[in-house]
């Protein structure tokens, strides 16, 4: 389990778009969400990213067969190894929760959400 802190947290705090990948027998499926959506609920328990799930139907289907998730975050506002601009890949597992504390928190902030897409981050790899 990885703790989302330091540069990874700064990236999530400044990203405009967050890209999420899942996989099924049909291949890779990518979705995106606004960085503001990630920041609204914030990082939970040091390693969980909670995103409102409005659609995400293919993502949810993929997670039933393979719960591995890759998240790509980048920002030109964060210092990297070559100057301004860096990114990271957060790897872990995911689930769409339709009840419980994180679901209730998500619904309170995003009434349109049908669930809470919870990503449990196990590894962080920096790029750029």
VMD Tcl script that draws the C-alpha trace (Angstrom):
set ca {
  {0.00 0.00 0.00}
  {1.31 3.46 -0.92}
  {0.54 6.67 0.90}
  {-0.47 9.55 -1.36}
  {1.66 12.40 -0.07}
  {4.32 14.83 -1.23}
  {4.56 15.25 -4.99}
  {1.75 12.76 -5.73}
  {-0.64 14.75 -3.53}
  {0.55 18.00 -5.07}
  {-0.16 16.58 -8.54}
  {-3.69 15.57 -7.53}
  {-4.14 19.02 -5.98}
  {-3.19 20.75 -9.24}
  {-4.33 18.40 -12.02}
  {-7.09 19.55 -14.34}
  {-7.81 16.07 -15.68}
  {-7.21 12.64 -14.13}
  {-7.14 9.63 -16.49}
  {-8.15 6.16 -15.27}
  {-7.52 2.87 -17.05}
  {-9.08 -0.54 -16.52}
  {-8.82 -3.70 -18.59}
  {-11.03 -6.52 -19.78}
  {-10.78 -9.29 -22.35}
  {-11.66 -6.65 -24.94}
  {-8.62 -4.56 -23.99}
  {-7.88 -1.34 -22.20}
  {-10.65 1.10 -21.33}
  {-9.84 4.71 -20.42}
  {-12.04 7.26 -18.69}
  {-11.27 10.67 -17.26}
  {-12.56 12.92 -14.55}
  {-11.96 16.49 -13.53}
  {-9.27 17.16 -10.97}
  {-11.82 19.27 -9.09}
  {-13.97 16.15 -8.59}
  {-11.01 14.31 -7.04}
  {-10.18 17.26 -4.79}
  {-13.75 17.75 -3.57}
  {-13.78 14.51 -1.59}
  {-10.01 14.37 -1.21}
  {-7.74 11.50 -0.39}
  {-9.24 9.16 2.19}
  {-7.20 7.08 4.66}
  {-3.95 8.17 2.98}
  {-4.28 5.84 -0.02}
  {-7.83 6.05 -1.40}
  {-8.96 8.28 -4.24}
  {-12.75 8.72 -4.33}
  {-14.39 9.89 -7.55}
  {-18.09 10.39 -8.23}
  {-19.33 7.74 -10.67}
  {-21.98 9.15 -12.94}
  {-21.43 6.85 -15.87}
  {-18.40 4.56 -15.60}
  {-20.52 1.55 -16.63}
  {-17.77 -0.07 -18.73}
  {-15.25 0.69 -15.99}
  {-17.49 -0.97 -13.40}
  {-17.99 -4.00 -15.66}
  {-14.22 -4.32 -16.14}
  {-13.61 -4.12 -12.38}
  {-15.85 -7.16 -11.82}
  {-13.47 -9.32 -13.83}
  {-10.19 -7.51 -13.12}
  {-10.08 -4.94 -10.34}
  {-6.65 -3.54 -11.33}
  {-6.64 0.21 -12.00}
  {-4.02 2.60 -13.36}
  {-4.40 6.36 -12.79}
  {-2.38 8.96 -14.69}
  {-2.00 12.45 -13.24}
  {0.12 15.31 -14.57}
  {0.53 19.03 -14.17}
  {2.80 21.73 -15.57}
  {2.35 23.52 -12.22}
  {4.44 20.94 -10.33}
  {8.24 20.82 -10.42}
  {9.66 17.77 -12.19}
  {13.17 16.50 -12.84}
  {13.61 18.75 -15.88}
  {11.85 21.88 -14.64}
  {8.18 22.66 -14.35}
  {5.87 19.83 -15.29}
  {5.72 16.27 -14.00}
  {3.35 13.37 -13.60}
  {2.83 10.07 -11.91}
  {1.06 6.77 -12.37}
  {-0.86 5.43 -9.40}
  {-1.52 1.69 -9.55}
  {-3.93 -0.25 -7.42}
  {-7.40 -1.73 -7.30}
  {-10.82 -0.19 -7.72}
  {-14.47 -0.68 -6.95}
  {-17.71 1.22 -7.43}
  {-19.50 1.46 -4.08}
  {-23.25 2.06 -4.05}
  {-23.69 2.10 -0.29}
  {-21.69 2.92 2.81}
  {-19.75 5.89 4.15}
  {-17.83 6.80 0.98}
  {-20.97 6.48 -1.12}
  {-22.88 8.77 1.29}
  {-20.03 11.30 1.22}
  {-19.96 11.21 -2.59}
  {-23.74 11.66 -2.88}
  {-23.66 14.60 -0.46}
  {-21.18 16.41 -2.72}
  {-22.42 15.12 -6.08}
  {-26.17 14.37 -5.95}
  {-26.06 13.15 -9.57}
  {-23.53 10.39 -8.79}
  {-24.80 6.81 -8.89}
  {-21.84 5.59 -6.84}
  {-18.40 6.25 -5.41}
  {-15.53 5.01 -7.58}
  {-12.94 4.11 -4.93}
  {-9.34 3.51 -6.00}
  {-7.02 1.88 -3.46}
  {-3.49 2.98 -4.41}
  {-0.77 0.38 -3.93}
  {2.10 1.91 -5.93}
  {3.19 5.34 -7.19}
  {5.62 5.77 -10.08}
  {6.88 9.24 -11.06}
  {7.48 10.33 -14.63}
  {9.06 13.38 -16.21}
}
mol new
graphics top color blue
foreach p $ca { graphics top sphere $p radius 0.5 }
foreach p [lrange $ca 0 end-1] q [lrange $ca 1 end] { graphics top cylinder $p $q radius 0.2 }
display resetview
